[in-house]
Each structure stands twice: as C-alpha cells, then as structure tokens.
Amino acid sequence: MTNQAPPLVGYDVFTADRALTEAVERHVAPRVRDEALAELSALGRACGSAQVQEWGAQANGNPPVLRTHDRYGHRVDEVDFHPAWHRLLGKGVSARLTQAWVRPGGHVRRAAGFLMWTQAEAGTCCPLSMTHAAVPALRADPALAGEWVPRLTSEVYDRELRPARLKAGALFGMGMTEKQGGSDVRANTTAARPLAEDGAYALTGHKWFCSAPMSDGFLVLAQAPGGLTCFLVPRVLEDGTRNVFLLQRLKDKLGNRSNASAEVEFDGTWARRVGEEGRGVRTIIEMVAATRLDCVLGSAGLMRQAVAQAVHHCAHREAFGGKLVDKPLMRNVLADLAIESEAATTLALRLAAAWDDGSEQERALLRLAVPAAKFWVTKRCPPVVVEAAECLGGNGYVEESGLPRLVRESPLNSIWEGAGNVQALDVLRALRREPQALDAYLREVGRARGADHRLDAAIKNLLTELADLEGVEARARRLVERIALVFQGALLVRYAPPAVADAFCASRLGGDGGAAFGTLPHTLDLASVVERARPVP
C-alpha cells in the first residue's frame, strides 16, 4: 500500500494546536499556567489516542435507544446508551469540563478542554455543557446552589438514577422550547401550579426539545401565576421514587447521533422554583449565555479537527509529482481554512477569559460579543468542514475517514441555543439597551488600531454602520457579521503570527479574497500559515 496518509492518531491534540496553546498561555495567570498546560496536554493525549477515537466512533455508530416501559408494563422512561458513551462522558467529567466556576482560570482551562473534547465526540459535549451552564442559574437560589453545585462540579460520573443526596456527582439538562413557540419561549404553555410546600410546584405541559434526558435534574421554563418562571425538575424525588418525566420519543437528528434529545411530557411533575416568579428568562439567561459560548467552542473544535485532518492528509499524499501540501493551489485552500479555524479559536478563548475576569467591563463585552460570536463562528463551521472533506477527495466522503461525521455535526451549533436570527436580534438588543456593551467592545478592538490599515478601515466602516440604527433589523445579520470579523481581526493582529493576521485582514476585512476558500492573495506567506496548522503527531 503506497501513497496513503497514515491515521491521525496517537498525538497530543492540545500541543499540536498552536493557536489553542498560545491562547491558554496568554489568558491563564502565571501562578496556575504550568498546571493548566500539563492538565490540558494530558487531555490532549487522551483525545488523540486510538482508544478515545474508537469510543467516539462506537458511540456515534450506536445511537441511544428509548425504553418507555419495562417488561411488565411499568413506565420507566429511560434511555439506553452504548458503553462507549458512558466511557466518554465519564472521561469528560473527570477532565473537569464542568468545573469552570470553582477554580482559578477555570473558564479558559475548561474552554480549551471543551474545544478538544468536541473533536473526540461532540455528542457527549451536550450534557457537559448543560451541567456547566446550570451553575449560574442555580445561584439565584442559595439553598439550591448549596445542594446541587458541589455535585455538578464534581469529577465523579454517576450514571445511576437516584436521589441527588446519594450521588457524588450529577448532570443537568434543560427544557425551554415548546411546539408552538420555539425560540419564542414567552409563548410557552406549560403550567406551574403552586403546592403547599414552599417553593414547590406541579408542572403540566410539554417540552419539544429536552436536552440530555437521562440527567439528574433539568432547568425548565413554565407559566406560574406570576408569569414565566424558571424551575428545577429532579429526575428522582427525595424518597427515591421517579418524578413524572414522560419521554415521548427521541429526536432522529442529522448529526449529534450519540446524544439523546427528547420530547417530554409533564403531568403533575414536581418542581422547585429557581428565582422569582415571572423572572424566568432573567434567571436562566446566564445559563443560555454559557451554552452559547459552548456553541462557539464546539464549532471551533469541529473546524480545528477538520483542518487538522485536511493538512495531515495533504502533508502525506502525493499527486502530480509532489506532496499535495506543497502545491500552490492546495496550499491556498489549506491556509484559508487554517485562518478561519485560528480566528474562531482565538475569539472563543478571549470570551472565556472575559468570564474568568468577571469585571463589569468584561461582562458588558460578553453581552454583545457572545451572541455575535455565536452567530458568526457557528455559521462558518459547515463550509470549513465541507471544504476540508474535499481536500481528502473521495476519501473524505467515506465514513471511515471521520469527515462525514464532522460534516453532519457542523450545522448543529448554529441552530441550537438560538439560531442566527435570534443571535442577531440579541446583539441589537444589547446595542439599544446597554451602551456599556458597545463601549467595552470598541475599547477592546481599539487596542489593535494602527497595527493594520485594513483593520483600521473596517473599524471606521463599522462605526459608520453603528451610528445609524434606524431600520437596522433588516440588515442585522450584516452588522453582526462585521462586529465579529472586526473582533477576530483585532485579536489576530495583536496575538497571531504576522502571516496569519495579514492573510485574515487582507481577505476578511480588505476585500482581497473570493467567496470560495482558496482565494487568498497569492503573494502572502501561505506556507507558514499551513505549517502552523499542521498537527504533527
């Protein structure tokens, strides 16, 4: 057998990703930097191992199965997963992918780990994301936080359904959308009836999408007497009996096949109020913001894996008298893909660092930048992954290559947690209601002014667009796209090698590039860009 690329296996996914390692070194405080780098390298070696890659393929190839009843006809409402799913999920929990809130530099460290774990098997990232994101919402109720947060931030994966007080670790899911409302959660019809017990309610209704239905608890929205309210629904009650949590069916999804997404019915289901009645959206909004950042990280991870596979293949494959990676046209394609991947990673880790910082200015920046990044990065993921698959030719269309799994996964993050229009409208809402958010954004991108004339021109043009918000909704996507691109350009000019920043500013901001990948200016140092993206095992 000749002229075939070897499998990309047995390597450190973290240290092979220069953009990611540099971002961690940049954003993690010196006192914990060595510890963070060592921890992430260990996870990177696991992600690149033959064992974990095999688990990912097994979990994806054996989707979960719904069991509504046992052999005697009793309602059980359980989901059976392949053993590889449990191994992956246990590894993700033990790798501290739900611990961002409770340790120094936790958000950057977790973001890097989450970005890598997406490359192993993205399906398990859903329960990890929900569990991580539930923490700030639960903190609206100190008693609930005291009961649940230690279990949600545990390093123990306990898959058994039993009362939370008996578990060393727990996972959370979420149910917000309903048939008639979708993203318009204020149209929810699930009713919450107060019970005699303080803070307890009985829920009746349905959820059209319930994430991770085998979790220990769920944050859901329902209409209480005082309006739309956030509730915690435990899967198992304190006395050990199952809560009424009727799984109607599992969604048959395009991708994300290893993960279960369910339709669930509530019929007198016991729930505990989280926060005040009528303030459900405000209570759960921090959870939504955290899961949206995970969508950015997940898309960045998928792009990175796709680019790594493409560059690896082209570095070994020969055609027309030489290595594909050395052919000028293929090099242009690979460089273009690598730039998109690095821009996504750099932006995602910068937002994670803002969460670690926690200052009012950084929190204001997140209110604008998270929906903008979620809009743009997740939309760039599908074309990047598809083009990367094409770099492998017909091999990229074959399941064994792993690229078809990435292709099917690639649209997911743009749809979940609010599709593109929802993100664009959230950016407009921040611009109109929170002037400090725009101030924080302009201050951030302003740090790069004067370093590249194309970036300076893009900032100037963006300011012109922002000065006129009359009738802005019809052009909101264009505006949000520019906000994200300018942010990425500013970060790359400050932190990336000159070859990467130059290529990004020329093609994404300066108009010197086409609509397809592989249309970068030929005068750029594309060889350096491709070599930087190469995952050397």
C-alpha positions as CSV (number, residue, x, y, z in Angstrom):
1,M,0.0,0.0,0.0
2,T,1.5,3.3,-1.1
3,N,0.6,7.0,-1.2
4,Q,-1.9,6.8,1.7
5,A,-1.8,9.1,4.7
6,P,-1.4,7.3,8.0
7,P,-4.2,7.7,10.5
8,L,-4.0,10.9,12.6
9,V,-3.8,9.1,15.9
10,G,-1.5,8.8,18.9
11,Y,-0.8,12.5,19.2
12,D,-1.4,15.4,21.7
13,V,-4.4,17.4,20.3
14,F,-3.5,20.3,22.6
15,T,0.1,20.8,21.9
16,A,-0.4,20.2,18.2
17,D,-2.8,23.2,18.1
18,R,-0.6,26.3,18.4
19,A,-3.4,28.8,18.3
20,L,-5.0,27.0,21.3
21,T,-1.9,26.6,23.4
22,E,-0.9,30.2,22.8
23,A,-4.4,31.4,23.9
24,V,-4.2,29.4,27.1
25,E,-0.7,30.7,27.8
26,R,-1.9,34.2,27.1
27,H,-5.1,34.1,29.3
28,V,-4.2,31.9,32.2
29,A,-2.5,33.5,35.2
30,P,1.2,32.6,35.7
31,R,0.5,31.0,39.1
32,V,-1.6,28.3,37.5
33,R,-0.2,28.3,34.0
34,D,2.1,25.3,34.3
35,E,-0.6,23.2,36.0
36,A,-3.1,24.2,33.3
37,L,-0.8,23.3,30.4
38,A,0.1,19.9,31.9
39,E,-3.6,19.1,32.6
40,L,-4.6,20.1,29.1
41,S,-1.8,18.2,27.5
42,A,-2.9,15.1,29.3
43,L,-6.4,15.6,28.0
44,G,-5.0,16.3,24.5
45,R,-3.2,13.0,24.5
46,A,-6.4,11.2,25.5
47,C,-8.3,13.0,22.7
48,G,-5.7,11.9,20.2
49,S,-5.4,8.4,21.4
50,A,-6.7,5.4,19.4
51,Q,-8.8,4.3,22.4
52,V,-10.8,7.5,22.7
53,Q,-11.2,7.8,18.9
54,E,-12.6,4.3,18.9
55,W,-15.0,5.2,21.7
56,G,-16.2,8.2,19.7
57,A,-16.8,6.1,16.6
58,Q,-18.7,3.5,18.6
59,A,-20.9,6.0,20.4
60,N,-21.8,7.7,17.2
61,G,-22.4,4.5,15.4
62,N,-24.7,3.1,18.1
63,P,-27.3,5.8,18.9
64,P,-29.3,5.8,22.1
65,V,-32.5,3.8,22.4
66,L,-35.6,4.9,24.3
67,R,-37.3,2.5,26.7
68,T,-40.6,3.8,27.9
69,H,-41.8,0.7,29.7
70,D,-40.2,-2.4,31.4
71,R,-41.2,-6.0,30.6
72,Y,-44.1,-5.8,33.0
73,G,-45.6,-2.7,31.5
74,H,-44.4,-0.3,34.2
75,R,-43.4,3.2,32.9
76,V,-39.6,3.6,33.2
77,D,-38.8,6.4,30.7
78,E,-35.1,5.6,30.3
79,V,-32.6,5.9,27.5
80,D,-30.0,3.2,26.9
81,F,-26.6,4.2,25.7
82,H,-23.7,2.3,24.2
83,P,-20.9,1.6,26.8
84,A,-18.6,3.9,24.8
85,W,-20.9,6.8,25.6
86,H,-20.6,6.3,29.3
87,R,-16.8,5.9,29.0
88,L,-16.6,9.2,27.1
89,L,-18.9,11.1,29.4
90,G,-17.1,9.8,32.4
91,K,-13.8,10.9,30.9
92,G,-15.2,14.4,30.2
93,V,-16.5,14.8,33.8
94,S,-13.1,13.6,35.3
95,A,-11.3,16.0,33.0
96,R,-13.1,18.8,34.9
97,L,-15.2,20.1,32.0
98,T,-17.9,21.1,34.4
99,Q,-15.6,22.9,36.9
100,A,-15.1,26.3,35.4
101,W,-16.8,28.1,38.2
102,V,-14.8,26.8,41.1
103,R,-11.1,27.1,40.3
104,P,-8.6,29.7,39.1
105,G,-8.6,30.3,35.4
106,G,-11.4,27.8,35.2
107,H,-13.2,29.2,32.2
108,V,-10.2,29.3,29.9
109,R,-9.0,25.9,31.0
110,R,-12.4,24.4,30.5
111,A,-12.9,26.2,27.2
112,A,-9.6,24.7,25.9
113,G,-10.7,21.2,27.1
114,F,-14.2,21.5,25.7
115,L,-12.8,22.6,22.3
116,M,-10.6,19.5,22.3
117,W,-13.3,17.1,23.6
118,T,-15.6,18.2,20.8
119,Q,-13.0,16.6,18.5
120,A,-13.3,13.3,20.2
121,E,-17.1,13.0,20.0
122,A,-19.3,16.1,20.1
123,G,-22.4,14.3,21.4
124,T,-21.1,14.0,24.9
125,C,-20.5,17.7,25.0
126,C,-24.2,18.4,25.3
127,P,-24.7,17.1,28.9
128,L,-21.2,18.5,29.9
129,S,-22.3,21.9,28.6
130,M,-25.7,21.9,30.2
131,T,-24.2,20.8,33.6
132,H,-21.6,23.6,33.4
133,A,-24.1,26.2,32.4
134,A,-26.7,25.4,35.1
135,V,-24.4,26.7,37.9
136,P,-25.0,30.4,37.5
137,A,-28.8,29.9,37.1
138,L,-28.9,27.8,40.3
139,R,-27.0,30.5,42.2
140,A,-30.2,32.6,42.0
141,D,-31.3,30.4,44.9
142,P,-28.5,29.9,47.5
143,A,-30.2,26.8,49.0
144,L,-30.5,25.1,45.7
145,A,-27.0,26.1,44.8
146,G,-25.7,24.7,48.0
147,E,-27.4,21.4,47.4
148,W,-26.6,20.9,43.7
149,V,-23.5,22.9,42.7
150,P,-21.0,20.6,44.5
151,R,-22.4,17.7,42.6
152,L,-22.4,19.5,39.3
153,T,-18.8,20.4,39.7
154,S,-17.7,17.0,40.8
155,E,-15.1,14.9,39.0
156,V,-17.3,11.8,39.5
157,Y,-19.7,10.5,36.8
158,D,-22.5,8.6,38.5
159,R,-24.9,7.3,35.9
160,E,-27.4,5.7,38.3
161,L,-30.8,7.4,38.8
162,R,-31.2,8.0,42.5
163,P,-31.8,11.0,44.8
164,A,-29.2,13.7,44.5
165,R,-28.3,13.5,48.1
166,L,-27.0,9.9,47.5
167,K,-24.8,10.9,44.5
168,A,-21.2,12.0,44.4
169,G,-21.8,13.7,41.0
170,A,-24.7,14.8,38.9
171,L,-25.5,16.1,35.4
172,F,-28.1,18.6,34.3
173,G,-30.2,19.1,31.2
174,M,-32.5,21.8,30.0
175,G,-36.0,22.2,28.5
176,M,-37.1,25.5,27.2
177,T,-38.7,25.3,23.8
178,E,-42.2,24.0,23.0
179,K,-44.1,23.1,19.8
180,Q,-46.0,26.3,19.4
181,G,-43.2,28.7,20.4
182,G,-39.7,27.5,19.5
183,S,-37.3,30.3,20.3
184,D,-40.2,32.5,21.5
185,V,-40.2,31.0,25.0
186,R,-42.7,33.6,26.3
187,A,-45.2,31.6,24.2
188,N,-44.7,28.6,26.5
189,T,-47.9,27.0,27.7
190,T,-46.6,24.6,30.3
191,A,-48.4,25.5,33.5
192,A,-46.9,25.6,37.0
193,R,-49.3,25.2,40.0
194,P,-48.0,26.2,43.4
195,L,-48.1,23.4,46.0
196,A,-48.4,23.7,49.8
197,E,-44.6,23.1,50.2
198,D,-42.8,26.5,49.9
199,G,-41.2,26.9,46.5
200,A,-42.7,23.7,45.1
201,Y,-44.9,23.5,42.1
202,A,-46.6,20.9,39.9
203,L,-45.9,21.2,36.2
204,T,-48.3,20.2,33.4
205,G,-47.3,20.5,29.8
206,H,-44.6,19.5,27.3
207,K,-41.1,20.4,26.0
208,W,-40.4,19.9,22.3
209,F,-36.7,19.7,22.9
210,C,-35.3,18.4,26.1
211,S,-31.5,18.1,26.2
212,A,-29.8,15.1,27.8
213,P,-32.9,13.4,29.1
214,M,-31.1,10.9,31.4
215,S,-29.7,13.7,33.5
216,D,-30.3,14.1,37.2
217,G,-32.0,17.4,37.0
218,F,-33.4,19.9,34.5
219,L,-33.9,23.6,34.3
220,V,-37.2,24.4,32.5
221,L,-39.5,27.3,32.0
222,A,-43.2,27.3,32.8
223,Q,-46.0,29.7,33.3
224,A,-46.6,30.3,37.1
225,P,-49.3,32.6,38.4
226,G,-46.8,35.4,38.4
227,G,-45.6,34.8,34.8
228,L,-42.9,32.8,33.1
229,T,-40.7,31.3,35.7
230,C,-37.6,29.0,35.9
231,F,-37.9,25.7,37.7
232,L,-35.7,22.8,38.7
233,V,-37.2,19.4,37.8
234,P,-35.3,16.5,39.5
235,R,-35.4,13.2,37.8
236,V,-35.7,11.3,41.1
237,L,-37.5,12.6,44.1
238,E,-36.1,12.7,47.7
239,D,-38.0,9.5,48.7
240,G,-36.4,7.6,45.8
241,T,-39.4,7.5,43.5
242,R,-39.2,8.6,39.9
243,N,-40.6,12.1,39.1
244,V,-43.2,12.2,36.4
245,F,-41.0,12.7,33.4
246,L,-42.6,11.1,30.4
247,L,-40.3,10.6,27.4
248,Q,-42.5,10.5,24.3
249,R,-39.8,10.0,21.7
250,L,-36.2,10.7,20.9
251,K,-35.4,13.1,18.0
252,D,-33.9,11.5,14.9
253,K,-31.3,14.1,14.2
254,L,-29.0,14.9,11.3
255,G,-25.9,14.7,13.4
256,N,-25.1,14.6,17.1
257,R,-26.2,11.0,16.9
258,S,-24.7,9.7,20.1
259,N,-26.6,12.2,22.2
260,A,-30.3,11.9,23.1
261,S,-32.7,14.8,22.6
262,A,-36.2,14.1,23.7
263,E,-39.8,15.2,23.7
264,V,-41.0,15.1,27.3
265,E,-44.4,15.5,28.9
266,F,-45.1,16.8,32.4
267,D,-48.2,15.6,34.2
268,G,-48.2,16.9,37.8
269,T,-44.4,16.8,37.7
270,W,-42.8,18.0,41.0
271,A,-40.5,21.1,40.5
272,R,-38.8,23.6,42.6
273,R,-38.8,27.3,41.7
274,V,-35.5,28.9,40.8
275,G,-35.5,32.7,41.3
276,E,-38.6,34.8,41.4
277,E,-41.9,34.2,39.7
278,G,-42.2,36.0,36.4
279,R,-38.5,36.4,36.0
280,G,-37.7,33.0,34.4
281,V,-35.9,34.4,31.4
282,R,-33.7,36.7,33.5
283,T,-32.9,33.7,35.8
284,I,-31.9,31.4,33.0
285,I,-30.2,33.9,30.8
286,E,-26.7,33.2,32.3
287,M,-27.2,29.6,31.5
288,V,-28.1,30.5,27.9
289,A,-25.0,32.7,27.6
290,A,-22.8,30.0,28.8
291,T,-24.2,27.4,26.5
292,R,-23.9,29.8,23.6
293,L,-20.2,30.2,24.3
294,D,-20.0,26.4,24.2
295,C,-21.6,26.5,20.7
296,V,-18.7,28.8,19.7
297,L,-16.2,26.5,21.3
298,G,-17.8,23.4,19.7
299,S,-17.7,24.9,16.3
300,A,-14.1,26.0,16.7
301,G,-13.3,22.4,17.8
302,L,-15.0,20.9,14.8
303,M,-13.2,23.3,12.5
304,R,-9.9,22.5,14.1
305,Q,-10.3,18.8,13.7
306,A,-11.4,19.1,10.1
307,V,-8.5,21.4,9.2
308,A,-6.1,19.1,11.1
309,Q,-7.3,16.1,9.1
310,A,-7.0,18.0,5.8
311,V,-3.5,19.3,6.4
312,H,-2.4,15.9,7.7
313,H,-3.7,14.2,4.6
314,C,-2.1,16.7,2.2
315,A,1.2,16.5,4.0
316,H,1.4,12.8,3.2
317,R,-0.5,12.4,-0.1
318,E,1.4,12.8,-3.3
319,A,-0.1,13.9,-6.6
320,F,1.2,15.4,-9.9
321,G,4.8,14.9,-8.9
322,G,4.9,16.1,-5.3
323,K,3.2,16.5,-1.9
324,L,-0.3,18.0,-2.1
325,V,0.6,20.4,0.7
326,D,3.3,21.9,-1.5
327,K,1.1,22.5,-4.4
328,P,0.3,26.3,-4.6
329,L,-3.4,25.9,-5.2
330,M,-3.9,23.3,-2.4
331,R,-1.7,25.4,-0.1
332,N,-4.0,28.3,-0.7
333,V,-7.1,26.3,0.3
334,L,-5.4,24.9,3.4
335,A,-4.2,28.3,4.5
336,D,-7.6,29.8,4.1
337,L,-9.2,27.1,6.2
338,A,-6.5,27.4,8.8
339,I,-7.1,31.1,9.1
340,E,-10.8,30.6,9.7
341,S,-10.0,27.9,12.4
342,E,-7.5,30.1,14.2
343,A,-9.8,33.1,14.2
344,A,-12.5,31.0,15.7
345,T,-10.3,29.6,18.4
346,T,-8.7,32.9,19.3
347,L,-12.1,34.6,19.7
348,A,-13.6,31.8,21.7
349,L,-10.7,31.7,24.2
350,R,-10.8,35.5,24.6
351,L,-14.5,35.3,25.6
352,A,-13.7,32.5,28.1
353,A,-11.1,34.8,29.6
354,A,-13.7,37.6,30.0
355,W,-15.7,35.2,32.1
356,D,-12.7,34.5,34.3
357,D,-12.1,38.2,34.7
358,G,-15.6,38.9,35.8
359,S,-15.2,42.7,35.9
360,E,-18.2,44.9,34.8
361,Q,-16.4,45.9,31.6
362,E,-15.7,42.3,30.7
363,R,-19.3,41.2,31.5
364,A,-20.6,44.1,29.3
365,L,-18.3,42.9,26.5
366,L,-19.8,39.4,26.8
367,R,-23.3,40.7,26.4
368,L,-22.5,41.9,22.9
369,A,-19.7,39.6,21.9
370,V,-21.2,36.2,22.8
371,P,-24.2,36.4,20.5
372,A,-22.1,38.0,17.8
373,A,-19.5,35.2,18.0
374,K,-22.2,32.6,18.2
375,F,-23.8,33.9,15.1
376,W,-20.6,34.1,13.0
377,V,-18.4,31.3,14.2
378,T,-21.1,28.7,14.1
379,K,-22.1,29.7,10.6
380,R,-18.5,29.4,9.3
381,C,-18.2,25.9,10.6
382,P,-20.2,24.0,7.9
383,P,-18.4,25.5,4.9
384,V,-15.0,24.9,6.6
385,V,-15.7,21.3,7.4
386,V,-17.1,20.6,3.9
387,E,-14.1,22.1,2.2
388,A,-11.8,20.2,4.5
389,A,-13.5,17.0,3.5
390,E,-13.0,17.9,-0.2
391,C,-9.2,18.1,0.5
392,L,-9.3,14.4,1.0
393,G,-11.1,13.8,-2.3
394,G,-13.3,10.8,-2.4
395,N,-11.7,9.5,0.8
396,G,-13.3,12.4,2.6
397,Y,-16.8,11.3,1.5
398,V,-16.3,7.8,3.1
399,E,-17.4,7.2,6.6
400,E,-14.1,5.6,7.7
401,S,-12.3,9.0,7.3
402,G,-14.4,10.6,10.0
403,L,-15.1,13.6,7.9
404,P,-18.8,12.7,7.2
405,R,-19.4,12.7,10.9
406,L,-17.9,16.2,11.2
407,V,-20.0,17.3,8.2
408,R,-23.2,16.1,9.8
409,E,-22.3,17.7,13.1
410,S,-21.2,21.1,11.7
411,P,-24.7,22.8,11.4
412,L,-25.7,21.9,14.9
413,N,-24.3,24.8,16.9
414,S,-25.8,27.4,14.6
415,I,-29.2,26.0,15.3
416,W,-29.1,25.1,19.0
417,E,-29.4,27.7,21.7
418,G,-31.0,30.2,19.4
419,A,-30.5,30.2,15.6
420,G,-28.8,33.0,13.6
421,N,-31.7,35.5,13.7
422,V,-32.1,35.1,17.4
423,Q,-28.4,35.9,17.9
424,A,-28.6,38.9,15.6
425,L,-31.6,40.3,17.5
426,D,-29.8,39.8,20.8
427,V,-26.9,41.8,19.5
428,L,-29.4,44.6,18.5
429,R,-30.9,44.4,22.0
430,A,-27.6,44.9,23.6
431,L,-26.7,47.8,21.4
432,R,-30.0,49.6,22.2
433,R,-30.3,48.8,25.9
434,E,-26.7,48.6,27.1
435,P,-24.4,51.3,25.8
436,Q,-21.7,50.0,28.1
437,A,-21.6,46.8,26.0
438,L,-20.7,48.7,22.8
439,D,-18.2,50.8,24.8
440,A,-16.5,47.7,26.0
441,Y,-16.4,46.2,22.5
442,L,-15.0,49.3,20.9
443,R,-12.4,49.6,23.7
444,E,-11.3,46.0,23.0
445,V,-10.9,46.3,19.3
446,G,-9.4,49.8,19.7
447,R,-6.4,48.2,21.3
448,A,-5.4,47.0,17.8
449,R,-5.9,50.3,15.9
450,G,-2.9,51.5,14.0
451,A,-1.4,48.0,13.5
452,D,-3.1,47.2,10.2
453,H,-4.6,49.7,7.7
454,R,-7.3,47.2,6.6
455,L,-8.4,46.7,10.2
456,D,-8.5,50.4,10.8
457,A,-10.7,50.9,7.7
458,A,-13.0,48.1,8.9
459,I,-13.4,49.7,12.3
460,K,-14.2,53.0,10.7
461,N,-16.8,51.5,8.5
462,L,-18.3,49.6,11.4
463,L,-18.6,52.8,13.4
464,T,-20.5,54.4,10.5
465,E,-22.9,51.5,10.4
466,L,-23.4,51.7,14.2
467,A,-24.2,55.4,14.0
468,D,-27.4,54.7,12.2
469,L,-29.6,52.1,13.8
470,E,-32.8,53.2,12.1
471,G,-34.4,50.2,10.4
472,V,-31.5,48.1,11.5
473,E,-33.3,44.8,11.9
474,A,-33.3,44.1,8.1
475,R,-29.5,44.5,8.0
476,A,-28.8,43.0,11.4
477,R,-27.0,39.9,10.0
478,R,-24.6,42.1,8.0
479,L,-23.9,44.3,11.0
480,V,-23.3,41.3,13.4
481,E,-21.1,39.7,10.8
482,R,-18.9,42.8,10.7
483,I,-18.8,43.1,14.5
484,A,-17.5,39.5,14.7
485,L,-15.0,39.9,11.9
486,V,-13.6,43.1,13.3
487,F,-13.2,41.5,16.7
488,Q,-11.4,38.5,15.2
489,G,-9.2,40.8,13.1
490,A,-8.2,42.8,16.1
491,L,-7.3,39.7,18.1
492,L,-5.2,38.2,15.3
493,V,-3.4,41.5,14.7
494,R,-2.4,41.6,18.4
495,Y,-1.7,37.9,19.0
496,A,-1.3,35.8,15.9
497,P,1.9,35.5,13.7
498,P,2.1,38.2,11.0
499,A,1.4,35.7,8.2
500,V,-1.9,34.7,9.8
501,A,-3.0,38.3,10.7
502,D,-2.0,39.6,7.3
503,A,-4.0,36.9,5.4
504,F,-7.1,37.4,7.6
505,C,-7.1,41.2,7.2
506,A,-6.5,41.0,3.5
507,S,-9.2,38.5,2.8
508,R,-11.8,39.1,5.5
509,L,-11.5,42.8,6.0
510,G,-9.7,44.2,3.0
511,G,-11.8,42.5,0.3
512,D,-8.8,40.8,-1.3
513,G,-10.3,37.3,-1.4
514,G,-13.2,35.5,-3.1
515,A,-16.3,33.8,-1.9
516,A,-14.8,30.3,-2.0
517,F,-11.9,29.0,0.1
518,G,-8.5,29.0,-1.6
519,T,-8.8,32.5,-2.9
520,L,-6.3,34.3,-0.7
521,P,-3.8,36.7,-2.3
522,H,-1.0,34.6,-3.8
523,T,1.6,37.0,-2.5
524,L,1.0,36.1,1.1
525,D,3.2,33.7,3.2
526,L,0.8,30.8,2.9
527,A,3.4,28.1,3.6
528,S,3.9,29.5,7.2
529,V,0.1,29.5,7.8
530,V,-0.3,25.9,6.7
531,E,2.7,24.7,8.7
532,R,1.4,26.4,11.8
533,A,-1.9,24.4,11.4
534,R,-0.2,21.1,10.8
535,P,-0.9,18.5,13.6
536,V,2.4,16.8,13.9
537,P,1.9,13.6,15.9
